[in-house]
Amino acid sequence: MPDDSTLAPSVIERTAPPKQAEPGLKGRSPLTAIKILLPVWGYDFVQQFLKVSLPTLLAPGNLPGLARLLPTEFIFLTGRKDEPLIRESVGYRHLAAICKVGFCDISDLITDGNHSTTVTLAYTRAVRRCGEAMLDTCFFFLVSDYIVADGSFVAAMQPMLAGTSGVQAGNFQIIAEEALPWLEGELARNPGVLSLSPQRLMRQALTCIHPATIATRSTSQSRTTAIPTGCSGGSTRRR
């Protein structure tokens, strides 16, 4: 069996990016930009994203790979009081070195006990701010607790550049308390940027599957999410 740690980076080691679809193919014009939308607010959730999730987004086959394909902007959908915390972080400086970074204020949308509505309205606001350019923009709709395997973003982008209208990645939840010690160990050895191949992340995720993944029922245990496809990832959400 080959060393799977070498598999994920190969997705961006091509001599040329895939050819974009011709105008009119599958009903849309070629893409001109990529925007990554990330809703996150509250001190604990912001810190969790910066320390655990963001390093996996900075892996070579994720945000750096996208930035090589098209002009890319990462947009934080957050409250006014959280923006300084994000800007002052080391992770923000790493992110800003890769692509343009923007902020969309959603202070008026944040409510207690209805986070799903806040996230949906935040996505809508960010897309509408693009105006007519939204029609030629590829949007990535993220949540702040995903752990993303290296190569996932570029893999998702390939069919979009070929003319597909949308890509949906499946996911499953894992137990945060069981997954975090392993993740923290990986981050200690790879500070700033964490490259996890889909195979490696999947093997680890399968050791801590959340009961809600196996059977649809309520539970008091904390949950995370893992994506078992070509776009592999996971999250560290506590509920």
N, C-alpha and C positions, 0 to 999 in steps of 0.2 A: 504493500500500500504506500503511495507517495506521501510525503510530508505535506499535510493540508495547510500548513502555515504559509506555504508559498502559492496557494491557489488563488486567493482573493485579489491580490494586487495585479495579477495578470490581466484583469479585465480592463485596465486603463493603459496597458503597455502595448497598445496597437499603434501602427505607424500612422494611421489617420483616423479621425472620427468617422462614424457611419454617415453615409450620404443622407441628407434630409429629403423628405418627400417633396415631389414637385407640387407647385400650386395647383389646387383643385383635387389632388389625390386624397381620397377619403373625405373630401368636403372641407378641407382647411388649408391655409397657407403655411409655409414653413415657420417654425418657431424662431423667435428672435431673442428670447430672454428666459431665464429661470428665476423663480422666486420661491424661497423656502419660508413658509409661514409657521411660526412657533409661538403659540399662546402659553404664557407662563406668568404667574403672579404670586405674591406672598413670599416672605423671606425663606422659609423652609424649602418650598418648591423651586425657587430660583437657585438656591445653593445646591440642591440635589441635581438640577440640570447641569449647572456649571461643573460640578465635580465628577458626576457619574456619566451622564448622557453625552454631553458635548464632546468629550475626548473621542468617543466612537464616531461622531459625525465628522471629526477632523481626520479620520483615517484616509489614506490615499485614494481609495475607490469611492469615497463619498463626496463631501463638499469639494475637496481639491479636484477630483475627477470631473465634477459638474462644471467647475470654473474653467476648465480647459476646453469644454465643449461650447458653451455660450456665456454671455454676460450673466453673472449670477449675483443675486442679492438675498441675504438672510435677513428676515424681518422679525423682530421680537414684537409680539402683540402682548403688551404688558401695561401695568399702571405707572403713573408718573413717579411714585415713590420707589418703584423697583428699578427704574432705568439707571440711576446712579450706581446701584449695587452691581448691575451687569457691566456697565462701562468700566468700573474700577477693577474688574477681575482679570486675572492672567488669561483665562480662556477667551475673553472678549478680544484681547490683543492678538491671540493666535488666530481667531476667527477673522478679524479685520485684515490680517495679512493675506488671507486667502481670497476673500470676496468683499463686496460692498455690504455694509451692515446698516440696517435702518430700524426705526422704532415706530410703532403705531400705538397711540394712546387708547387704551380701552377702559380707563378708569370708570367711565359711566356705565359700562356693561358688566362690571364685576359685582356679583351678588353672592350671598352665602346660601349654600344648599341647592344651587342650580347651576353647577359648573358646566354642564353640557350645553345649556343655552348660551352661556357666556362664550364658550369656545366657538359655537356655530356662528354667532353674531360677529365675533372677532374675525373669523375667516372671511365672512361676507364683506365686512368693512374693508379689509385689506385688498380683496379682489376688486371691489368697486373703485377703490382709489386709483387703480391702474387705468381706468377709463377704457377707451377703445383698444389700448395695448393689451388688455386682458385676453383678447382673441388670439394673440400670437405669443402668449406667455405660458410656460409650463409651470404650474404651481405644485409644490410639495406641501401637503397638509400634515404637519407633524404634531405630536404631543410631547410634553416635556420629559416624560419618563421612559422613552424608548431607548433601548440599547441596540445599536445598529451594527450589523456585521459589515466588515470591509467589502466594498464592491457593490453594496446594495443599491446605492443611489444611481451609480452609472448603469447598473443592470436594468433598473427601472426606466432609465432615460433612453435606452436603445430603441424600444418599440415606439416611444414618443417621437423620436427623430425620424422614424420610418413611416410615420403617419397615423399611428394609433391615437385615438382621442383621449384615452385614459388608461391608467394601470392601477389595479387594486391589489394590495399585498395582504395575505392572510396573516393572522397572528394567534398566539395563545398566551395565556397568563401563567406566570410562575411565582413562587413564593419569595417575596423580597428578603425576608430574614435569612433564608437559606442561600439566596443568590449573591447577596451583597458581600459576604466575606471573600468569596472567590473574586468578585469584581474589584474589590478594594485591593486585593493582592496583585491582580493584574495591573491596576492603575499605579500601584507603588513601584512596579518594575518598569512601567511605561508611562511616566507622567506627561500630561499634556495631550498626547495623541495615543489612542488605544486602537490597534488593528486586530480585530478578531475575525478569522475566517468564518464563513457560514457553517462549515462543518464543526468547527471547534465550539462556536456559540451554541449550536443545536445540541451537541453532545452534553454540554453543561446544563442547558435548559431542561433537557429531559430528566435530569436528576432531581429537579425541584418543581415539577409541574403543580400548579395550584389546583385544588379540588374543583374549583369552578370550571376549569378547563375540561375535566373528566366528566363532570355531571353538572348541569345547570341547576345550581342551588345556592342559597345564601350561605356565607361563612364569615367568621370573624377574623380569619387570618388575612395578613397583608397579601397583596397581589402584585404581579408584574406581567409584562407581555413579551412574548417571543414570536417571531415571524418565520415559519418553516418553509420558505420558498426561495426563489432566486434573489429575493429582496429580504434577507434575513435580519432579524433584529429582536429587540425585546425592551422591556421597560422596568423601572423600579418604582412602581406606584404603591403607596400605602393607603389603605382604606379601612 
